[in-house]
Amino acid sequence: MNEKRKNERSKLIAFTPVYDSLHKILLGYLGDLSKEGALLIGETPMEINTQITLMIDFPATPEFPARRLIIPVRVAWCRHEKSAQYYNTGFEFREINEQNKTIIDSILQRYQFRRVNSVAG
């Protein structure tokens, strides 16, 4: 199976913790997000093809209420970061209901980096 992502992920500005929903333990922090999956940056490696349910708590701002995303995922890949104690883990969303789609869309619109092409001069 090809583990390469099909859609570009967006890096997030917000500091976003990610938990194992069942065991209520912190797995790490969200590195990027797409409509199909997410990247976790954490201290513990995860076994490929493990299926768990993530709980991701997005922070509130004055114009955007806090959002909690609870979603079943499959560990698609896990790699040790060079020169660091951290692991990057790619998750594939297994089930995306309409509520989760709405949350992900609003999170991407609110928190992703705005990439602006500019010319210095």
C-alpha positions as CSV (number, residue, x, y, z in Angstrom):
1,M,0.0,0.0,0.0
2,N,1.3,3.5,-0.9
3,E,1.6,5.5,2.3
4,K,2.2,8.8,0.6
5,R,-0.5,11.4,1.4
6,K,-2.8,12.4,-1.5
7,N,-3.7,15.9,-0.3
8,E,-1.3,18.6,1.0
9,R,-1.5,19.1,4.8
10,S,-1.5,22.5,6.4
11,K,0.9,23.3,9.2
12,L,-0.9,24.8,12.2
13,I,-0.1,27.9,14.1
14,A,-1.9,26.8,17.3
15,F,-0.2,24.7,20.0
16,T,-2.5,21.6,19.9
17,P,-2.3,18.6,22.2
18,V,-3.3,15.2,21.0
19,Y,-4.5,12.4,23.3
20,D,-5.3,8.7,23.2
21,S,-9.0,9.1,23.8
22,L,-9.4,5.7,25.5
23,H,-6.5,5.9,27.9
24,K,-6.6,9.7,28.3
25,I,-2.8,10.1,27.8
26,L,-1.0,12.8,26.0
27,L,0.6,11.4,22.8
28,G,2.2,14.6,21.6
29,Y,1.3,17.7,19.6
30,L,-0.3,18.2,16.2
31,G,2.3,19.1,13.5
32,D,-0.1,19.4,10.6
33,L,-3.6,18.4,9.5
34,S,-5.5,17.6,6.3
35,K,-9.1,16.3,5.7
36,E,-7.7,12.8,5.5
37,G,-5.1,12.7,8.3
38,A,-2.7,14.3,10.7
39,L,0.9,14.4,11.8
40,L,1.8,14.0,15.4
41,I,5.1,15.1,17.0
42,G,5.7,13.0,20.2
43,E,8.3,11.3,22.3
44,T,7.1,7.7,21.9
45,P,7.2,5.7,18.6
46,M,3.9,4.1,17.5
47,E,3.5,0.8,15.7
48,I,2.3,1.1,12.1
49,N,-1.3,-0.1,11.4
50,T,-2.3,0.4,15.1
51,Q,-5.8,1.7,15.3
52,I,-6.8,4.1,18.1
53,T,-9.1,7.0,18.7
54,L,-7.5,10.4,19.0
55,M,-8.8,13.3,20.9
56,I,-7.5,16.6,19.6
57,D,-8.2,19.8,21.6
58,F,-8.0,23.0,19.5
59,P,-7.6,26.2,21.6
60,A,-10.2,28.9,21.8
61,T,-9.7,32.4,20.6
62,P,-12.1,35.4,21.0
63,E,-13.6,34.8,17.6
64,F,-13.4,31.0,17.5
65,P,-14.7,28.7,20.2
66,A,-12.6,25.8,21.5
67,R,-13.1,22.6,19.5
68,R,-12.5,19.0,20.4
69,L,-12.1,16.4,17.6
70,I,-12.5,12.8,18.5
71,I,-11.7,10.6,15.6
72,P,-10.6,7.0,14.9
73,V,-7.3,6.7,13.1
74,R,-4.8,4.2,11.8
75,V,-1.0,4.8,12.3
76,A,0.2,5.0,8.7
77,W,3.9,5.6,9.5
78,C,6.3,6.6,12.3
79,R,9.8,8.0,11.9
80,H,12.4,9.2,14.3
81,E,13.4,12.9,13.8
82,K,17.0,13.5,12.9
83,S,19.0,14.9,15.8
84,A,16.1,15.0,18.2
85,Q,14.3,12.8,20.7
86,Y,11.0,13.1,18.9
87,Y,9.0,10.9,16.5
88,N,6.8,12.1,13.7
89,T,3.8,9.9,13.3
90,G,1.3,10.0,10.4
91,F,-2.3,9.2,11.1
92,E,-5.0,8.3,8.5
93,F,-8.5,9.1,9.6
94,R,-10.6,6.0,9.4
95,E,-14.1,7.5,9.8
96,I,-15.0,11.1,9.2
97,N,-18.6,12.0,10.1
98,E,-20.2,15.3,9.0
99,Q,-19.5,16.9,12.4
100,N,-15.8,16.0,12.2
101,K,-15.6,17.3,8.6
102,T,-17.1,20.6,9.7
103,I,-14.7,20.9,12.6
104,I,-11.6,20.1,10.4
105,D,-12.7,22.6,7.7
106,S,-13.2,25.3,10.3
107,I,-9.9,24.5,12.0
108,L,-8.0,24.6,8.7
109,Q,-9.5,27.9,7.8
110,R,-8.8,29.4,11.2
111,Y,-5.4,28.1,12.2
112,Q,-3.4,27.2,9.1
113,F,-0.5,29.4,8.1
114,R,-1.4,31.9,5.5
115,R,1.0,31.5,2.6
116,V,1.5,34.8,0.9
117,N,3.8,35.3,-2.1
118,S,5.5,38.6,-1.9
119,V,8.3,40.3,-3.7
120,A,10.9,42.1,-1.7
121,G,12.0,45.4,-3.1
